[in-house]
């Protein structure tokens, strides 16, 4: 394949769209400080689904500026970055017990819970379960942040602290709470001021339903179109305009708890898909951020630049990024390699593909989003899709891995 010939990427994505594995995607590839691919494929919204006004409409084409629900990429872009900013400021120590910052985490003086550290939360080795139970109406009829945080603080340990890699949304909800407590700011405000603004990520934000401004209403814990709502112009400070929704890719129909859920069966568009984050109010350390491929690329390129010692607006020091992106899991965990937040070599490493080496790093999000970064070749690969929009759509990780491999081949990396 001639260098710079990225037609294989288009063939891969278009084949999956034709096979109804996803409605559409945006791919961005960076190399050597330049964007070498940024392309949209397929549809943002499928035919015979309601448009923003609630009326059935023709499909919307995917565009390169489409805004996606980043799901668990929130854990990296916001929460890990924020915790390490606090570390640089001397406000946290990474091997301190969680109870030092969140006393309610171990109100009963359980000796096992006393062993859980921030390092374990950041590397998913704390022993805390994966996610909160969503049984019952909590946070469903109306979002309930206080109840959700309390549930996270009191979630039981399912494994011994520091013994195994077990991916945990709960752990990152706790980390987000620590950021809020120590900074004195809501996580969405902190992220906007301390992370997105310095990086020029103008299309990146949390979209909590309670702060929406426009012809929409909140149904349960989600946004729904309201034809009778009056326009608010300009939007008050601290809110976000629902004009953004025209660029947001729908994720799926709301399937959280039929009968109890007043929003059940309606399309999620601009409301975080993750049910726990939604029940908490749309702003969590685990999920809730929406962004574009271009903005995620700004984060990725700034990280690679800072890590390499080049001029960069990334809001962490080079030495801190070296910690973030190299194995940091407790010794007892074994061969599951995790940096602070980042995946390096675990069962979640499929988006690396077959050419980028172990030592590169990345992350996934359940909605169909991935980013993989390789400092050795100064490259990154971003795939943003809404694979769960078509019920039963497979995870995006195989496609992302194939796109990463095709990208590395097109760039002739590592002898490919």
C-alpha positions as CSV (number, residue, x, y, z in Angstrom):
1,X,0.0,0.0,0.0
2,X,1.5,3.4,-0.9
3,X,2.3,5.6,2.0
4,X,-0.7,7.9,2.7
5,X,-3.2,5.6,1.0
6,X,-5.9,5.2,3.6
7,X,-8.5,3.6,1.3
8,X,-8.5,0.4,3.5
9,X,-10.0,2.4,6.3
10,X,-12.9,3.5,4.2
11,X,-13.4,-0.1,3.0
12,X,-13.5,-1.4,6.6
13,X,-15.9,1.2,7.9
14,X,-18.2,1.0,4.8
15,X,-18.3,-2.8,5.0
16,X,-19.5,-2.7,8.6
17,X,-22.1,0.0,7.7
18,X,-23.4,-2.2,4.8
19,X,-23.6,-5.2,7.2
20,X,-25.8,-3.1,9.6
21,X,-23.1,-3.3,12.3
22,X,-23.3,0.5,12.8
23,X,-25.1,3.4,11.2
24,X,-22.0,5.6,10.8
25,X,-18.7,6.7,12.2
26,X,-16.0,9.4,12.1
27,X,-12.4,8.3,11.9
28,X,-9.4,10.6,12.6
29,X,-5.8,9.5,12.4
30,X,-2.9,11.7,13.5
31,X,0.8,11.2,12.7
32,X,3.8,13.4,13.1
33,X,1.8,16.2,14.5
34,X,-0.6,16.3,11.5
35,X,-4.1,15.0,10.9
36,X,-3.7,12.6,8.0
37,X,-7.3,11.3,8.1
38,X,-10.5,12.9,9.2
39,X,-13.5,11.4,7.5
40,X,-17.2,10.7,8.2
41,X,-19.1,7.7,7.0
42,X,-22.7,6.6,6.9
43,X,-25.6,8.2,8.9
44,X,-25.8,10.0,12.1
45,X,-29.5,9.1,12.6
46,X,-31.3,6.3,10.8
47,X,-34.3,6.6,8.5
48,X,-37.8,6.5,10.0
49,X,-36.6,7.8,13.4
50,X,-37.8,11.1,14.8
51,X,-35.8,14.2,14.2
52,X,-35.1,16.8,16.8
53,X,-38.7,18.0,16.5
54,X,-40.1,14.6,17.3
55,X,-41.4,13.9,13.8
56,X,-40.2,11.0,11.6
57,X,-37.7,12.2,9.1
58,X,-35.2,11.0,6.5
59,X,-31.8,9.9,7.7
60,X,-29.2,12.5,8.7
61,X,-25.7,12.0,7.1
62,X,-22.8,11.7,9.4
63,X,-20.5,14.7,9.4
64,X,-17.0,15.2,10.6
65,X,-18.2,17.7,13.3
66,X,-20.7,15.2,14.7
67,X,-20.8,15.2,18.5
68,X,-20.7,11.8,20.1
69,X,-21.4,10.4,23.6
70,X,-17.9,9.5,24.7
71,X,-19.0,7.1,27.4
72,X,-16.0,5.8,29.2
73,X,-13.5,8.0,27.4
74,X,-14.7,10.4,30.1
75,X,-12.6,8.4,32.6
76,X,-9.4,9.5,30.7
77,X,-10.1,12.9,29.2
78,X,-11.7,14.3,32.4
79,X,-11.3,12.2,35.5
80,X,-7.8,10.9,35.2
81,X,-6.5,14.2,34.0
82,X,-8.2,16.0,36.9
83,X,-6.9,13.7,39.6
84,X,-3.3,14.0,38.2
85,X,-3.7,17.8,38.2
86,X,-4.6,17.6,41.9
87,X,-1.6,15.3,42.4
88,X,0.7,17.9,40.8
89,X,-0.8,20.5,43.2
90,X,0.0,18.3,46.2
91,X,-3.7,17.9,47.0
92,X,-3.7,14.1,46.7
93,X,-1.1,11.3,47.0
94,X,-1.8,8.4,44.7
95,X,-1.0,5.7,47.2
96,X,-3.2,7.3,49.9
97,X,-6.3,5.3,51.0
98,X,-9.5,6.4,49.4
99,X,-11.0,6.9,52.9
100,X,-8.5,9.8,53.4
101,X,-10.5,11.8,50.9
102,X,-13.9,10.1,51.2
103,X,-14.4,9.0,54.9
104,X,-17.8,7.6,54.1
105,X,-16.1,5.0,51.8
106,X,-15.1,3.2,55.0
107,X,-17.5,4.4,57.7
108,X,-17.4,1.0,59.4
109,X,-13.6,0.8,59.6
110,X,-13.4,-2.3,57.5
111,X,-9.7,-3.3,57.3
112,X,-10.1,-4.4,53.6
113,X,-11.7,-1.2,52.5
114,X,-8.9,0.7,54.4
115,X,-6.4,-0.8,51.9
116,X,-8.1,0.6,48.8
117,X,-6.0,3.5,47.4
118,X,-6.3,6.1,44.6
119,X,-3.8,4.1,42.6
120,X,-6.1,1.1,42.7
121,X,-9.1,3.2,41.6
122,X,-7.1,4.6,38.7
123,X,-5.9,1.2,37.5
124,X,-9.2,-0.7,38.1
125,X,-7.7,-2.9,40.8
126,X,-9.6,-1.7,43.8
127,X,-11.8,-4.8,44.1
128,X,-15.0,-2.7,43.8
129,X,-17.7,-4.0,41.6
130,X,-18.2,-2.9,38.0
131,X,-21.3,-0.8,38.3
132,X,-24.1,0.2,40.6
133,X,-27.3,-1.8,40.7
134,X,-30.0,0.0,38.8
135,X,-32.8,-1.9,40.4
136,X,-35.7,0.3,41.5
137,X,-36.6,3.9,40.8
138,X,-33.6,5.6,42.3
139,X,-32.5,8.4,39.9
140,X,-34.9,7.2,37.3
141,X,-38.1,9.2,37.8
142,X,-35.8,12.1,38.5
143,X,-32.0,12.2,38.6
144,X,-30.6,11.8,42.2
145,X,-27.0,12.7,42.4
146,X,-26.8,12.4,46.2
147,X,-28.2,8.9,46.2
148,X,-26.0,7.7,43.4
149,X,-22.8,9.0,45.1
150,X,-23.9,7.4,48.4
151,X,-24.4,4.1,46.6
152,X,-20.9,4.4,45.0
153,X,-19.3,5.2,48.4
154,X,-20.9,2.1,50.0
155,X,-20.6,-0.4,47.1
156,X,-19.1,-3.6,48.4
157,X,-15.7,-5.0,47.5
158,X,-16.0,-8.1,45.2
159,X,-12.3,-8.8,45.2
160,X,-9.3,-8.2,47.4
161,X,-7.8,-4.7,47.0
162,X,-4.9,-4.7,44.6
163,X,-5.3,-8.4,43.6
164,X,-7.0,-8.4,40.2
165,X,-7.8,-6.1,37.3
166,X,-11.6,-5.7,37.4
167,X,-13.0,-2.7,35.3
168,X,-15.1,-0.5,37.6
169,X,-17.3,2.5,36.8
170,X,-17.9,2.9,40.5
171,X,-14.2,3.6,41.1
172,X,-14.2,6.5,38.7
173,X,-17.5,7.8,40.1
174,X,-15.5,8.0,43.4
175,X,-12.5,9.7,41.7
176,X,-14.9,12.3,40.2
177,X,-16.3,12.9,43.6
178,X,-12.8,13.5,45.1
179,X,-12.1,16.0,42.3
180,X,-15.3,17.9,43.2
181,X,-14.6,17.9,46.9
182,X,-11.0,19.1,46.6
183,X,-11.6,21.6,43.8
184,X,-14.9,23.0,45.2
185,X,-16.4,22.9,41.7
186,X,-18.9,20.6,40.0
187,X,-17.1,18.2,37.7
188,X,-18.6,19.6,34.5
189,X,-17.4,23.1,35.5
190,X,-14.0,21.9,36.5
191,X,-13.5,20.0,33.3
192,X,-14.6,23.0,31.1
193,X,-12.2,25.4,32.9
194,X,-9.2,23.3,33.7
195,X,-9.1,20.8,30.8
196,X,-11.3,21.6,27.8
197,X,-10.5,25.4,27.6
198,X,-6.7,25.0,27.8
199,X,-6.8,22.5,25.0
200,X,-9.1,24.4,22.8
201,X,-11.7,21.7,22.9
202,X,-14.6,24.0,22.0
203,X,-17.1,21.2,21.2
204,X,-16.5,19.1,24.3
205,X,-18.7,19.3,27.4
206,X,-21.0,17.4,29.7
207,X,-24.6,17.8,28.8
208,X,-26.6,17.5,32.0
209,X,-30.3,17.6,31.3
210,X,-31.0,19.9,34.2
211,X,-28.8,22.6,32.6
212,X,-30.3,22.4,29.1
213,X,-31.6,25.6,27.5
214,X,-34.1,25.4,24.6
215,X,-37.3,23.8,23.5
216,X,-36.9,20.6,25.5
217,X,-38.1,19.3,28.8
218,X,-36.7,16.7,31.2
219,X,-38.6,13.4,31.2
220,X,-37.4,11.3,34.1
221,X,-33.7,11.8,33.8
222,X,-33.5,12.5,30.0
223,X,-34.1,15.3,27.5
224,X,-37.2,15.1,25.4
225,X,-38.6,17.5,22.7
226,X,-41.3,19.8,23.9
227,X,-43.1,21.6,21.1
228,X,-44.8,24.0,23.6
229,X,-41.5,25.1,25.2
230,X,-40.6,28.8,24.7
231,X,-37.2,29.8,23.3
232,X,-34.7,31.2,25.8
233,X,-32.4,33.6,24.1
234,X,-29.7,34.1,25.2
235,X,-29.2,31.1,27.4
236,X,-28.3,32.0,31.0
237,X,-24.8,31.4,32.3
238,X,-24.3,27.9,33.5
239,X,-26.6,26.3,30.9
240,X,-26.0,24.8,27.5
241,X,-28.0,25.5,24.3
242,X,-30.0,22.6,22.9
243,X,-29.0,24.0,19.4
244,X,-26.1,21.6,19.9
245,X,-28.4,18.6,19.5
246,X,-28.5,19.1,15.8
247,X,-24.9,17.8,15.7
248,X,-25.3,15.1,18.3
249,X,-25.4,11.4,17.2
250,X,-28.3,9.5,18.9
251,X,-27.0,6.5,20.8
252,X,-29.9,4.2,21.4
253,X,-33.5,4.0,22.6
254,X,-33.8,4.2,26.4
255,X,-34.2,0.7,27.7
256,X,-33.6,1.3,31.4
257,X,-36.3,-0.3,33.5
258,X,-39.6,-0.3,31.7
259,X,-42.8,0.7,33.6
260,X,-41.0,2.8,36.1
261,X,-39.0,4.9,33.6
262,X,-41.0,7.7,32.1
263,X,-38.5,8.0,29.2
264,X,-38.5,4.3,28.4
265,X,-38.4,3.6,24.6
266,X,-37.5,7.2,23.6
267,X,-34.4,8.1,21.6
268,X,-31.4,9.2,23.7
269,X,-29.9,12.2,21.9
270,X,-27.8,14.5,24.0
271,X,-28.5,12.6,27.1
272,X,-25.7,10.3,28.3
273,X,-26.4,6.7,27.5
274,X,-24.8,5.2,30.5
275,X,-27.8,4.5,32.9
276,X,-25.8,5.1,36.1
277,X,-24.3,8.4,34.9
278,X,-27.8,9.4,33.8
279,X,-29.4,8.5,37.1
280,X,-26.8,10.6,38.8
281,X,-27.7,13.6,36.6
282,X,-25.5,13.3,33.6
283,X,-22.2,14.4,35.2
284,X,-20.0,11.6,36.6
285,X,-16.4,10.6,36.7
286,X,-17.2,7.5,34.7
287,X,-19.3,8.9,31.8
288,X,-21.1,11.9,30.5
289,X,-18.8,13.8,28.2
290,X,-19.8,14.5,24.6
291,X,-17.2,15.5,22.0
292,X,-16.1,15.4,18.3
293,X,-13.2,13.6,16.6
294,X,-11.4,16.9,16.1
295,X,-11.5,17.7,19.8
296,X,-10.5,14.3,20.9
297,X,-7.6,14.6,18.4
298,X,-6.6,17.9,20.1
299,X,-6.4,16.1,23.4
300,X,-4.4,13.2,21.9
301,X,-2.0,15.3,20.0
302,X,-1.3,17.6,22.9
303,X,-0.7,14.6,25.1
304,X,1.8,13.1,22.6
305,X,3.5,16.5,22.2
306,X,3.9,17.0,26.0
307,X,5.0,13.4,26.5
308,X,7.8,13.9,23.8
309,X,8.9,17.2,25.4
310,X,7.5,19.4,22.5
311,X,5.6,22.6,23.1
312,X,2.1,21.7,24.2
313,X,-1.0,23.1,25.9
314,X,-1.6,19.8,27.7
315,X,-2.5,20.7,31.3
316,X,-0.1,18.1,32.9
317,X,3.7,17.9,33.2
318,X,5.7,15.6,31.1
319,X,6.8,13.5,34.1
320,X,3.1,13.1,35.2
321,X,2.1,12.0,31.7
322,X,4.9,9.4,31.9
323,X,3.2,8.0,35.0
324,X,-0.2,8.2,33.3
325,X,0.9,6.2,30.3
326,X,3.1,3.5,31.7
327,X,2.1,0.4,33.8
328,X,1.0,1.5,37.3
329,X,-1.1,-1.4,38.5
330,X,-0.2,-3.1,41.9
331,X,2.5,-5.8,41.6
332,X,0.1,-8.6,42.6
333,X,-2.1,-8.0,39.6
334,X,0.3,-9.6,37.1
335,X,0.2,-9.2,33.4
336,X,-2.8,-7.0,33.0
337,X,-1.0,-3.7,32.3
338,X,-2.8,-0.4,33.1
339,X,-1.5,3.1,33.3
340,X,-3.4,5.7,35.3
341,X,-6.7,5.4,33.5
342,X,-5.2,4.2,30.2
343,X,-5.3,0.6,29.0
344,X,-1.9,-0.8,27.9
345,X,-2.3,-4.6,27.6
346,X,-5.4,-6.3,28.9
347,X,-8.5,-8.0,27.3
348,X,-9.6,-4.4,26.4
349,X,-6.6,-3.8,24.1
350,X,-8.3,-4.9,20.9
351,X,-8.3,-1.3,19.4
352,X,-4.5,-1.4,19.4
353,X,-4.7,-3.6,16.3
354,X,-1.8,-5.9,15.3
355,X,1.0,-3.4,14.5
356,X,1.1,-0.8,17.2
357,X,3.2,-2.3,20.0
358,X,2.5,-3.1,23.7
359,X,3.5,0.1,25.3
360,X,1.1,2.1,23.2
361,X,-2.1,2.8,25.1
362,X,-5.8,3.6,24.6
363,X,-9.3,3.3,25.9
364,X,-12.8,2.4,24.8
365,X,-16.3,3.6,25.4
366,X,-19.4,1.4,25.3
367,X,-21.3,3.6,22.9
368,X,-18.8,2.8,20.1
369,X,-15.8,5.1,20.7
370,X,-12.1,4.4,20.9
371,X,-8.8,6.2,20.9
372,X,-5.4,4.5,20.7
373,X,-2.1,6.4,20.9
374,X,1.5,5.3,20.1
375,X,4.3,7.7,21.3
376,X,6.9,5.5,19.5
377,X,5.5,6.5,16.1
378,X,3.9,9.8,17.2
379,X,0.5,8.5,16.0
380,X,-3.1,8.2,17.2
381,X,-6.2,6.6,15.9
382,X,-9.7,7.8,16.9
383,X,-12.9,6.0,15.9
384,X,-16.2,7.5,17.0
385,X,-19.4,5.7,16.2
386,X,-22.8,5.0,17.6
387,X,-22.7,1.2,17.2
388,X,-25.4,0.6,19.9
389,X,-27.9,2.7,17.9
390,X,-28.9,-0.4,16.0
391,X,-29.9,-2.9,18.7
392,X,-27.6,-5.8,18.9
393,X,-24.8,-3.9,17.1
394,X,-21.4,-5.5,18.0
395,X,-18.8,-3.6,20.0
396,X,-16.7,-1.3,17.9
397,X,-13.4,-2.7,19.2
398,X,-12.8,-5.1,16.3
399,X,-13.5,-2.4,13.7
400,X,-11.3,0.0,15.7
401,X,-8.5,-2.6,15.8
402,X,-8.7,-3.2,12.1
403,X,-8.7,0.6,11.4
404,X,-5.6,0.9,13.7
405,X,-3.9,-1.8,11.7
406,X,-4.8,-0.3,8.4
407,X,-3.6,3.1,9.6
408,X,-0.2,1.7,10.7
409,X,0.2,-0.1,7.3
410,X,-0.6,3.0,5.4
411,X,2.0,4.9,7.3
412,X,4.5,2.0,6.9
413,X,5.0,1.8,10.7
414,X,7.2,-0.9,12.3
415,X,8.1,-2.5,9.0
416,X,4.5,-3.0,7.9
